[in-house]
Amino acid sequence: MESFRKRFLVVERDEIVLALITHILTRRGFAVEARTRAPAAEALQSDAALIDWESITFEWLLAFLDANPALRRRVILLGEPEPADPPVFAVVPKPVDVGVLVETVTRCVETD
């Protein structure tokens, strides 16, 4: 198993889903900061983010991306976002398919 040692912010309102995603990413070598609520849209120390769409608003997402320009190409949304074309790396629909999640996260951190 290749260890990326990337820091991943995970925001998911469902504690069980959050624990599962945290476990999956940790087993794949990520350092995970897990939260059930979206943080303030301030600069973070994460290399990438996986965010539950139902935990945020579109305005929060734009403010988050403005505050974290390095994450512009490293945010994955979970769920069915509106508007249909958010400015993020990818969208993973819910319910989450673990294989799709792992593939998307891997592509996200490998993309420059």
The first five atom37 places (N, CA, C, CB, O) and aatype in JSON, in Angstrom:
{
  "aatype": [12, 6, 15, 13, 1, 11, 1, 13, 10, 19, 19, 6, 1, 3, 6, 9, 19, 10, 0, 10, 9, 16, 8, 9, 10, 16, 1, 1, 7, 13, 0, 19, 6, 0, 1, 16, 1, 0, 14, 0, 0, 6, 0, 10, 5, 15, 3, 0, 0, 10, 9, 3, 17, 6, 15, 9, 16, 13, 6, 17, 10, 10, 0, 13, 10, 3, 0, 2, 14, 0, 10, 1, 1, 1, 19, 9, 10, 10, 7, 6, 14, 6, 14, 0, 3, 14, 14, 19, 13, 0, 19, 19, 14, 11, 14, 19, 3, 19, 7, 19, 10, 19, 6, 16, 19, 16, 1, 4, 19, 6, 16, 3],
  "atom_mask": [
    [1, 1, 1, 1, 1],
    [1, 1, 1, 1, 1],
    [1, 1, 1, 1, 1],
    [1, 1, 1, 1, 1],
    [1, 1, 1, 1, 1],
    [1, 1, 1, 1, 1],
    [1, 1, 1, 1, 1],
    [1, 1, 1, 1, 1],
    [1, 1, 1, 1, 1],
    [1, 1, 1, 1, 1],
    [1, 1, 1, 1, 1],
    [1, 1, 1, 1, 1],
    [1, 1, 1, 1, 1],
    [1, 1, 1, 1, 1],
    [1, 1, 1, 1, 1],
    [1, 1, 1, 1, 1],
    [1, 1, 1, 1, 1],
    [1, 1, 1, 1, 1],
    [1, 1, 1, 1, 1],
    [1, 1, 1, 1, 1],
    [1, 1, 1, 1, 1],
    [1, 1, 1, 1, 1],
    [1, 1, 1, 1, 1],
    [1, 1, 1, 1, 1],
    [1, 1, 1, 1, 1],
    [1, 1, 1, 1, 1],
    [1, 1, 1, 1, 1],
    [1, 1, 1, 1, 1],
    [1, 1, 1, 0, 1],
    [1, 1, 1, 1, 1],
    [1, 1, 1, 1, 1],
    [1, 1, 1, 1, 1],
    [1, 1, 1, 1, 1],
    [1, 1, 1, 1, 1],
    [1, 1, 1, 1, 1],
    [1, 1, 1, 1, 1],
    [1, 1, 1, 1, 1],
    [1, 1, 1, 1, 1],
    [1, 1, 1, 1, 1],
    [1, 1, 1, 1, 1],
    [1, 1, 1, 1, 1],
    [1, 1, 1, 1, 1],
    [1, 1, 1, 1, 1],
    [1, 1, 1, 1, 1],
    [1, 1, 1, 1, 1],
    [1, 1, 1, 1, 1],
    [1, 1, 1, 1, 1],
    [1, 1, 1, 1, 1],
    [1, 1, 1, 1, 1],
    [1, 1, 1, 1, 1],
    [1, 1, 1, 1, 1],
    [1, 1, 1, 1, 1],
    [1, 1, 1, 1, 1],
    [1, 1, 1, 1, 1],
    [1, 1, 1, 1, 1],
    [1, 1, 1, 1, 1],
    [1, 1, 1, 1, 1],
    [1, 1, 1, 1, 1],
    [1, 1, 1, 1, 1],
    [1, 1, 1, 1, 1],
    [1, 1, 1, 1, 1],
    [1, 1, 1, 1, 1],
    [1, 1, 1, 1, 1],
    [1, 1, 1, 1, 1],
    [1, 1, 1, 1, 1],
    [1, 1, 1, 1, 1],
    [1, 1, 1, 1, 1],
    [1, 1, 1, 1, 1],
    [1, 1, 1, 1, 1],
    [1, 1, 1, 1, 1],
    [1, 1, 1, 1, 1],
    [1, 1, 1, 1, 1],
    [1, 1, 1, 1, 1],
    [1, 1, 1, 1, 1],
    [1, 1, 1, 1, 1],
    [1, 1, 1, 1, 1],
    [1, 1, 1, 1, 1],
    [1, 1, 1, 1, 1],
    [1, 1, 1, 0, 1],
    [1, 1, 1, 1, 1],
    [1, 1, 1, 1, 1],
    [1, 1, 1, 1, 1],
    [1, 1, 1, 1, 1],
    [1, 1, 1, 1, 1],
    [1, 1, 1, 1, 1],
    [1, 1, 1, 1, 1],
    [1, 1, 1, 1, 1],
    [1, 1, 1, 1, 1],
    [1, 1, 1, 1, 1],
    [1, 1, 1, 1, 1],
    [1, 1, 1, 1, 1],
    [1, 1, 1, 1, 1],
    [1, 1, 1, 1, 1],
    [1, 1, 1, 1, 1],
    [1, 1, 1, 1, 1],
    [1, 1, 1, 1, 1],
    [1, 1, 1, 1, 1],
    [1, 1, 1, 1, 1],
    [1, 1, 1, 0, 1],
    [1, 1, 1, 1, 1],
    [1, 1, 1, 1, 1],
    [1, 1, 1, 1, 1],
    [1, 1, 1, 1, 1],
    [1, 1, 1, 1, 1],
    [1, 1, 1, 1, 1],
    [1, 1, 1, 1, 1],
    [1, 1, 1, 1, 1],
    [1, 1, 1, 1, 1],
    [1, 1, 1, 1, 1],
    [1, 1, 1, 1, 1],
    [1, 1, 1, 1, 1],
    [1, 1, 1, 1, 1]
  ],
  "atom_positions": [
    [[0.84, -1.18, 0.0], [0.0, 0.0, 0.0], [0.89, 1.24, 0.0], [-0.96, 0.0, 1.21], [1.78, 1.38, 0.84]],
    [[0.64, 2.15, -0.95], [1.38, 3.38, -1.03], [0.85, 4.38, -0.03], [1.32, 3.95, -2.45], [-0.36, 4.55, 0.1]],
    [[1.73, 5.04, 0.69], [1.32, 5.99, 1.7], [1.48, 7.41, 1.16], [2.15, 5.81, 2.99], [2.59, 7.85, 0.89]],
    [[0.38, 8.13, 1.0], [0.41, 9.48, 0.48], [0.8, 10.49, 1.56], [-0.93, 9.84, -0.12], [1.39, 11.53, 1.24]],
    [[0.47, 10.22, 2.81], [0.71, 11.11, 3.93], [0.13, 12.49, 3.68], [2.19, 11.23, 4.21], [0.69, 13.49, 4.13]],
    [[-0.97, 12.54, 3.0], [-1.69, 13.79, 2.77], [-2.67, 14.02, 3.91], [-2.41, 13.77, 1.41], [-3.21, 13.07, 4.48]],
    [[-2.91, 15.29, 4.22], [-3.88, 15.66, 5.25], [-5.22, 15.9, 4.57], [-3.42, 16.92, 6.04], [-5.32, 16.71, 3.64]],
    [[-6.23, 15.21, 5.02], [-7.56, 15.28, 4.42], [-8.56, 15.77, 5.45], [-7.98, 13.91, 3.87], [-8.71, 15.17, 6.51]],
    [[-9.25, 16.86, 5.13], [-10.37, 17.33, 5.93], [-11.6, 16.58, 5.45], [-10.55, 18.89, 5.84], [-11.9, 16.58, 4.26]],
    [[-12.33, 15.95, 6.38], [-13.58, 15.26, 6.03], [-14.7, 15.89, 6.87], [-13.48, 13.7, 6.28], [-14.65, 15.9, 8.1]],
    [[-15.7, 16.42, 6.17], [-16.87, 17.0, 6.82], [-18.08, 16.18, 6.4], [-17.05, 18.52, 6.45], [-18.44, 16.13, 5.23]],
    [[-18.7, 15.52, 7.38], [-19.86, 14.66, 7.13], [-20.77, 14.74, 8.34], [-19.44, 13.16, 6.84], [-20.32, 14.51, 9.47]],
    [[-22.03, 15.07, 8.13], [-22.96, 15.26, 9.25], [-23.33, 13.97, 9.95], [-24.21, 15.93, 8.77], [-23.65, 14.0, 11.14]],
    [[-23.3, 12.84, 9.25], [-23.66, 11.55, 9.82], [-22.41, 10.94, 10.47], [-24.24, 10.59, 8.72], [-21.44, 10.64, 9.79]],
    [[-22.45, 10.77, 11.79], [-21.27, 10.29, 12.52], [-20.82, 8.89, 12.09], [-21.56, 10.29, 14.0], [-19.63, 8.61, 12.11]],
    [[-21.75, 8.03, 11.72], [-21.4, 6.68, 11.28], [-20.67, 6.73, 9.94], [-22.66, 5.79, 11.18], [-19.65, 6.07, 9.75]],
    [[-21.2, 7.51, 9.01], [-20.55, 7.66, 7.7], [-19.19, 8.32, 7.89], [-21.44, 8.49, 6.74], [-18.22, 7.93, 7.24]],
    [[-19.12, 9.32, 8.76], [-17.85, 10.0, 9.04], [-16.81, 9.01, 9.57], [-18.07, 11.14, 10.05], [-15.66, 9.02, 9.13]],
    [[-17.21, 8.15, 10.5], [-16.29, 7.15, 11.05], [-15.83, 6.17, 9.98], [-16.95, 6.39, 12.21], [-14.66, 5.8, 9.94]],
    [[-16.74, 5.75, 9.11], [-16.39, 4.81, 8.03], [-15.4, 5.45, 7.06], [-17.65, 4.36, 7.28], [-14.39, 4.84, 6.71]],
    [[-15.7, 6.67, 6.61], [-14.8, 7.35, 5.67], [-13.45, 7.61, 6.32], [-15.43, 8.67, 5.18], [-12.41, 7.43, 5.68]],
    [[-13.45, 8.02, 7.57], [-12.19, 8.25, 8.29], [-11.37, 6.97, 8.34], [-12.47, 8.77, 9.71], [-10.16, 7.0, 8.1]],
    [[-12.0, 5.87, 8.66], [-11.32, 4.57, 8.71], [-10.72, 4.21, 7.34], [-12.29, 3.47, 9.17], [-9.56, 3.81, 7.25]],
    [[-11.51, 4.35, 6.3], [-11.05, 4.01, 4.94], [-9.84, 4.85, 4.56], [-12.19, 4.2, 3.92], [-8.84, 4.32, 4.07]],
    [[-9.92, 6.16, 4.76], [-8.82, 7.04, 4.36], [-7.58, 6.84, 5.23], [-9.26, 8.49, 4.43], [-6.46, 6.87, 4.73]],
    [[-7.78, 6.62, 6.52], [-6.65, 6.38, 7.42], [-5.92, 5.1, 7.03], [-7.13, 6.3, 8.88], [-4.69, 5.06, 7.03]],
    [[-6.68, 4.06, 6.69], [-6.06, 2.79, 6.28], [-5.27, 2.94, 4.98], [-7.13, 1.71, 6.1], [-4.37, 2.14, 4.7]],
    [[-5.58, 3.95, 4.21], [-4.85, 4.19, 2.96], [-3.73, 5.22, 3.12], [-5.82, 4.65, 1.89], [-3.16, 5.69, 2.13]],
    [[-3.43, 5.57, 4.37], [-2.27, 6.4, 4.64], [-2.52, 7.88, 4.78], [0.0, 0.0, 0.0], [-1.56, 8.65, 4.86]],
    [[-3.77, 8.31, 4.8], [-4.06, 9.73, 4.96], [-4.13, 10.1, 6.44], [-5.37, 10.08, 4.25], [-4.54, 9.3, 7.28]],
    [[-3.74, 11.32, 6.75], [-3.99, 11.89, 8.06], [-5.32, 12.61, 7.94], [-2.81, 12.87, 8.53], [-5.44, 13.55, 7.16]],
    [[-6.32, 12.18, 8.7], [-7.68, 12.69, 8.53], [-8.08, 13.58, 9.7], [-8.67, 11.53, 8.39], [-7.91, 13.22, 10.86]],
    [[-8.62, 14.75, 9.36], [-9.27, 15.62, 10.34], [-10.76, 15.48, 10.07], [-8.78, 17.13, 10.23], [-11.27, 15.97, 9.06]],
    [[-11.47, 14.82, 10.98], [-12.89, 14.52, 10.81], [-13.75, 15.5, 11.59], [-13.2, 13.09, 11.24], [-13.49, 15.78, 12.76]],
    [[-14.79, 16.02, 10.93], [-15.7, 16.97, 11.58], [-17.14, 16.67, 11.18], [-15.33, 18.43, 11.21], [-17.41, 16.28, 10.05]],
    [[-18.06, 16.86, 12.1], [-19.48, 16.7, 11.79], [-20.1, 18.03, 11.36], [-20.23, 16.14, 12.99], [-21.23, 18.05, 10.87]],
    [[-19.39, 19.11, 11.53], [-19.86, 20.43, 11.09], [-18.79, 21.1, 10.25], [-20.24, 21.32, 12.32], [-17.59, 20.91, 10.47]],
    [[-19.23, 21.87, 9.28], [-18.28, 22.6, 8.44], [-17.54, 23.63, 9.28], [-19.0, 23.28, 7.25], [-18.16, 24.34, 10.07]],
    [[-16.23, 23.72, 9.12], [-15.48, 24.73, 9.85], [-15.77, 26.11, 9.27], [-13.95, 24.43, 9.8], [-16.39, 26.23, 8.2]],
    [[-15.34, 27.12, 9.96], [-15.43, 28.46, 9.38], [-14.63, 28.45, 8.08], [-14.89, 29.55, 10.38], [-13.64, 27.72, 7.95]],
    [[-15.06, 29.24, 7.14], [-14.39, 29.27, 5.83], [-13.07, 30.03, 5.95], [-15.3, 29.92, 4.74], [-12.91, 31.12, 5.4]],
    [[-12.15, 29.44, 6.68], [-10.85, 30.06, 6.94], [-9.76, 29.16, 6.38], [-10.64, 30.31, 8.46], [-10.03, 28.02, 5.99]],
    [[-8.56, 29.66, 6.35], [-7.44, 28.88, 5.84], [-7.2, 27.67, 6.74], [-6.17, 29.74, 5.73], [-7.16, 27.79, 7.96]],
    [[-7.05, 26.52, 6.12], [-6.83, 25.27, 6.85], [-5.49, 24.67, 6.47], [-7.96, 24.26, 6.58], [-4.86, 25.1, 5.5]],
    [[-5.06, 23.69, 7.23], [-3.8, 23.01, 6.96], [-4.0, 21.7, 6.21], [-3.07, 22.75, 8.26], [-3.16, 20.81, 6.31]],
    [[-5.09, 21.57, 5.49], [-5.38, 20.32, 4.77], [-4.83, 20.37, 3.35], [-6.9, 20.06, 4.75], [-4.7, 21.44, 2.76]],
    [[-4.51, 19.19, 2.82], [-4.06, 19.08, 1.44], [-5.24, 18.83, 0.5], [-3.04, 17.95, 1.3], [-5.14, 19.07, -0.71]],
    [[-6.35, 18.35, 1.05], [-7.55, 18.07, 0.26], [-8.74, 18.01, 1.22], [-7.41, 16.73, -0.55], [-8.56, 17.94, 2.44]],
    [[-9.95, 18.04, 0.66], [-11.15, 18.02, 1.5], [-12.24, 17.17, 0.86], [-11.66, 19.45, 1.76], [-12.41, 17.16, -0.36]],
    [[-12.96, 16.45, 1.69], [-14.11, 15.64, 1.3], [-15.27, 16.17, 2.12], [-13.87, 14.07, 1.54], [-15.28, 16.02, 3.35]],
    [[-16.26, 16.8, 1.47], [-17.28, 17.55, 2.19], [-18.67, 17.1, 1.78], [-17.12, 19.05, 1.95], [-19.0, 17.02, 0.59]],
    [[-19.49, 16.79, 2.77], [-20.89, 16.43, 2.56], [-21.65, 17.68, 2.14], [-21.52, 15.8, 3.86], [-21.69, 18.67, 2.87]],
    [[-22.26, 17.63, 0.96], [-22.96, 18.79, 0.42], [-24.06, 19.28, 1.36], [-23.55, 18.45, -0.94], [-24.29, 20.49, 1.45]],
    [[-24.72, 18.38, 2.05], [-25.82, 18.78, 2.94], [-25.34, 19.44, 4.22], [-26.66, 17.57, 3.28], [-26.14, 19.94, 5.01]],
    [[-24.02, 19.46, 4.43], [-23.45, 20.1, 5.62], [-23.08, 21.56, 5.37], [-22.22, 19.33, 6.08], [-22.71, 22.28, 6.3]],
    [[-23.17, 22.0, 4.11], [-22.71, 23.34, 3.75], [-23.71, 24.03, 2.83], [-21.32, 23.28, 3.08], [-24.72, 23.44, 2.43]],
    [[-23.41, 25.28, 2.5], [-24.16, 26.01, 1.47], [-23.2, 26.32, 0.32], [-24.8, 27.33, 2.05], [-21.98, 26.21, 0.47]],
    [[-23.77, 26.71, -0.81], [-22.93, 27.08, -1.95], [-22.08, 28.3, -1.6], [-23.81, 27.37, -3.2], [-20.92, 28.39, -2.0]],
    [[-22.64, 29.24, -0.86], [-21.91, 30.43, -0.45], [-20.73, 30.06, 0.44], [-22.84, 31.42, 0.27], [-19.64, 30.62, 0.31]],
    [[-20.95, 29.09, 1.37], [-19.85, 28.65, 2.23], [-18.75, 28.03, 1.37], [-20.36, 27.62, 3.28], [-17.57, 28.29, 1.61]],
    [[-19.13, 27.21, 0.38], [-18.14, 26.57, -0.49], [-17.28, 27.61, -1.2], [-18.83, 25.66, -1.52], [-16.06, 27.49, -1.25]],
    [[-17.91, 28.63, -1.75], [-17.15, 29.68, -2.45], [-16.22, 30.41, -1.49], [-18.11, 30.68, -3.12], [-15.07, 30.69, -1.85]],
    [[-16.69, 30.72, -0.28], [-15.84, 31.39, 0.71], [-14.69, 30.48, 1.13], [-16.66, 31.8, 1.93], [-13.56, 30.94, 1.3]],
    [[-14.97, 29.19, 1.28], [-13.95, 28.21, 1.65], [-12.87, 28.13, 0.57], [-14.58, 26.82, 1.87], [-11.68, 28.11, 0.89]],
    [[-13.28, 28.1, -0.68], [-12.32, 28.03, -1.78], [-11.51, 29.32, -1.9], [-13.05, 27.74, -3.1], [-10.32, 29.28, -2.21]],
    [[-12.15, 30.46, -1.64], [-11.41, 31.74, -1.66], [-10.37, 31.78, -0.54], [-12.39, 32.92, -1.5], [-9.26, 32.27, -0.75]],
    [[-10.72, 31.25, 0.64], [-9.8, 31.26, 1.78], [-8.71, 30.2, 1.66], [-10.58, 31.04, 3.06], [-7.67, 30.3, 2.31]],
    [[-8.95, 29.19, 0.82], [-8.01, 28.07, 0.66], [-7.71, 27.84, -0.82], [-8.58, 26.77, 1.3], [-8.1, 26.81, -1.36]],
    [[-7.04, 28.78, -1.48], [-6.83, 28.65, -2.92], [-6.08, 27.38, -3.33], [-6.07, 29.85, -3.42], [-6.27, 26.89, -4.44]],
    [[-5.24, 26.85, -2.46], [-4.51, 25.62, -2.78], [-5.45, 24.42, -2.87], [-3.44, 25.35, -1.73], [-5.11, 23.4, -3.47]],
    [[-6.65, 24.53, -2.28], [-7.6, 23.43, -2.3], [-8.58, 23.52, -3.48], [-8.38, 23.39, -1.0], [-9.42, 22.63, -3.64]],
    [[-8.49, 24.54, -4.3], [-9.44, 24.72, -5.41], [-9.61, 23.47, -6.25], [-9.0, 25.86, -6.29], [-10.73, 23.16, -6.68]],
    [[-8.56, 22.75, -6.5], [-8.62, 21.54, -7.32], [-8.6, 20.28, -6.48], [-7.47, 21.52, -8.31], [-8.38, 19.19, -7.0]],
    [[-8.82, 20.41, -5.17], [-8.7, 19.27, -4.27], [-9.88, 19.14, -3.3], [-7.42, 19.37, -3.48], [-9.71, 18.72, -2.16]],
    [[-11.07, 19.51, -3.76], [-12.27, 19.35, -2.95], [-13.19, 18.36, -3.65], [-12.99, 20.72, -2.73], [-13.47, 18.48, -4.85]],
    [[-13.65, 17.38, -2.89], [-14.62, 16.39, -3.38], [-15.89, 16.6, -2.56], [-14.07, 14.9, -3.24], [-15.85, 16.66, -1.33]],
    [[-17.01, 16.71, -3.26], [-18.3, 16.84, -2.57], [-19.0, 15.49, -2.55], [-19.19, 17.9, -3.25], [-18.95, 14.74, -3.52]],
    [[-19.66, 15.2, -1.43], [-20.49, 14.0, -1.31], [-21.95, 14.42, -1.44], [-20.24, 13.27, 0.06], [-22.39, 15.36, -0.79]],
    [[-22.7, 13.72, -2.28], [-24.11, 14.01, -2.42], [-24.46, 14.53, -3.8], [0.0, 0.0, 0.0], [-23.74, 14.3, -4.77]],
    [[-25.57, 15.24, -3.87], [-26.08, 15.79, -5.12], [-26.12, 17.3, -5.02], [-27.48, 15.22, -5.45], [-27.15, 17.86, -4.65]],
    [[-25.03, 17.97, -5.35], [-24.99, 19.42, -5.17], [-25.84, 20.18, -6.18], [-23.58, 19.9, -5.26], [-26.03, 19.75, -7.32]],
    [[-26.34, 21.31, -5.74], [-26.98, 22.31, -6.59], [-26.2, 23.59, -6.37], [-28.53, 22.49, -6.26], [-25.97, 23.91, -5.2]],
    [[-25.8, 24.33, -7.31], [-26.0, 24.1, -8.73], [-25.27, 22.85, -9.19], [-25.55, 25.3, -9.52], [-24.39, 22.34, -8.51]],
    [[-25.66, 22.39, -10.35], [-25.17, 21.11, -10.86], [-23.68, 21.1, -11.18], [-25.94, 20.73, -12.08], [-23.11, 20.03, -11.35]],
    [[-23.05, 22.24, -11.27], [-21.64, 22.3, -11.65], [-20.81, 23.09, -10.64], [-21.49, 22.91, -13.05], [-20.34, 24.18, -10.96]],
    [[-20.64, 22.56, -9.41], [-19.86, 23.3, -8.41], [-18.38, 23.31, -8.79], [-20.05, 22.68, -7.01], [-17.91, 22.38, -9.46]],
    [[-17.64, 24.33, -8.38], [-16.23, 24.45, -8.74], [-15.33, 23.58, -7.87], [-15.79, 25.91, -8.63], [-14.56, 24.09, -7.06]],
    [[-15.44, 22.26, -8.03], [-14.67, 21.31, -7.22], [-14.04, 20.26, -8.11], [-15.57, 20.65, -6.15], [-14.33, 20.18, -9.31]],
    [[-13.16, 19.44, -7.52], [-12.5, 18.38, -8.27], [-13.49, 17.33, -8.75], [-11.42, 17.72, -7.41], [-13.46, 16.92, -9.91]],
    [[-14.38, 16.89, -7.86], [-15.32, 15.82, -8.21], [-16.49, 15.8, -7.26], [-14.61, 14.45, -8.2], [-16.47, 16.41, -6.19]],
    [[-17.53, 15.09, -7.67], [-18.7, 14.84, -6.84], [-18.88, 13.34, -6.75], [-19.98, 15.55, -7.43], [-18.89, 12.65, -7.77]],
    [[-19.03, 12.82, -5.54], [-19.29, 11.4, -5.31], [-20.72, 11.3, -4.78], [-18.25, 10.76, -4.29], [-21.02, 11.82, -3.71]],
    [[-21.61, 10.63, -5.53], [-23.0, 10.55, -5.08], [-23.16, 9.69, -3.84], [-23.88, 10.01, -6.19], [-22.35, 8.81, -3.54]],
    [[-24.25, 9.96, -3.12], [-24.63, 9.15, -1.97], [-25.79, 8.26, -2.38], [-25.01, 10.03, -0.74], [-26.61, 8.68, -3.2]],
    [[-25.9, 7.06, -1.86], [-24.97, 6.44, -0.92], [-23.6, 6.21, -1.56], [-25.54, 5.11, -0.41], [-23.49, 5.93, -2.75]],
    [[-22.58, 6.34, -0.74], [-21.2, 6.29, -1.22], [-20.79, 4.87, -1.55], [-20.26, 6.88, -0.18], [-20.96, 3.95, -0.75]],
    [[-20.26, 4.7, -2.75], [-19.64, 3.44, -3.17], [-18.18, 3.53, -2.75], [-19.81, 3.18, -4.74], [-17.46, 4.42, -3.22]],
    [[-17.72, 2.63, -1.89], [-16.37, 2.7, -1.34], [-15.31, 2.68, -2.44], [-16.13, 1.54, -0.38], [-14.34, 3.43, -2.37]],
    [[-15.49, 1.85, -3.45], [-14.53, 1.79, -4.54], [-14.42, 3.1, -5.29], [0.0, 0.0, 0.0], [-13.32, 3.56, -5.61]],
    [[-15.56, 3.72, -5.57], [-15.59, 5.01, -6.26], [-14.95, 6.08, -5.37], [-17.04, 5.42, -6.62], [-14.18, 6.91, -5.86]],
    [[-15.25, 6.05, -4.08], [-14.67, 7.02, -3.15], [-13.15, 6.92, -3.14], [-15.23, 6.8, -1.74], [-12.46, 7.93, -3.28]],
    [[-12.62, 5.72, -2.99], [-11.17, 5.52, -2.93], [-10.52, 5.95, -4.24], [-10.83, 4.05, -2.62], [-9.48, 6.61, -4.23]],
    [[-11.11, 5.58, -5.36], [-10.56, 5.96, -6.67], [-10.55, 7.48, -6.84], [-11.37, 5.31, -7.81], [-9.57, 8.05, -7.31]],
    [[-11.64, 8.13, -6.44], [-11.75, 9.58, -6.58], [-10.75, 10.3, -5.67], [-13.17, 10.04, -6.26], [-10.1, 11.25, -6.1]],
    [[-10.64, 9.86, -4.44], [-9.68, 10.46, -3.49], [-8.25, 10.29, -4.03], [-9.82, 9.81, -2.08], [-7.46, 11.23, -3.97]],
    [[-7.93, 9.12, -4.52], [-6.59, 8.86, -5.05], [-6.29, 9.77, -6.24], [-6.45, 7.38, -5.46], [-5.22, 10.37, -6.31]],
    [[-7.23, 9.88, -7.18], [-7.05, 10.77, -8.33], [-6.89, 12.22, -7.88], [-8.24, 10.64, -9.3], [-6.08, 12.96, -8.44]],
    [[-7.66, 12.61, -6.89], [-7.64, 13.99, -6.4], [-6.24, 14.36, -5.88], [-8.68, 14.17, -5.29], [-5.72, 15.42, -6.24]],
    [[-5.66, 13.53, -5.07], [-4.35, 13.87, -4.48], [-3.21, 13.69, -5.45], [-4.1, 13.04, -3.25], [-2.12, 14.23, -5.23]],
    [[-3.42, 12.93, -6.53], [-2.37, 12.73, -7.51], [-2.39, 13.78, -8.61], [-2.49, 11.36, -8.12], [-1.44, 13.9, -9.37]],
    [[-3.48, 14.56, -8.7], [-3.64, 15.56, -9.74], [-2.94, 16.85, -9.34], [-5.13, 15.83, -10.01], [-3.05, 17.3, -8.21]],
    [[-2.22, 17.42, -10.28], [-1.57, 18.72, -10.01], [-2.37, 19.84, -10.6], [-0.14, 18.76, -10.58], [-1.99, 21.01, -10.48]]
  ]
}
